[in-house]
Amino acid sequence: QTKPPRRSGIHGAGSMERAVLLFWPNIVCYVRVVLVFGALILAAGESNHPWVVAGLYSFSVALDGLDGLLARALGQSTEFGAALDVVADNLGRAMMWSLAASPPLGSLVPFLEMLVFACTHAEAGGAWKTSCFSKAPALVAAVMRNGFRTPLGALAVAGLHF
């Protein structure tokens, strides 16, 4: 006996997976990535636009908080969105580090950050902010407490940008 064809569209089996791609928090992340690439293209070009580059990057950083707020407010929190948010964060910081520091330092910080991201997500998936650090040393646990929402967490995140 043959199986009925898989339905597509709004009520199809894969429609929810595809719909996640267009959740508002994820669209904000896509905009952040476009801003970062725009800043990188301007910075790498012949013309000198440091204030525009800084403005695009700063706007991308400012939008970082919006995606999480939207996800919670609209009930659109997903593992994909959480991972996309971290990738967008890392991409932006990697761009700035590569412009600000000469090799190998310009690549070392973003490489280490992506390595930690890959390892923690492999271990805990979307719950990486809480479950990966329960047995961490006291300083690491203090930074990670409440999803970086502590003075030490804010300082650590801010330090990644400078």
SULVENKA-V821675 format. One record per helix or strand. SS is the DSSP state (a for helix, b for strand). FROM is the first residue (numbers start at 1). LEN is the number of residues. If there is no record, write none. Layout:
ss from len
SS FROM LEN
SS FROM LEN
This chain:
ss from len
a 15 6
a 24 21
a 50 25
a 79 22
a 105 27
a 138 7
a 151 11
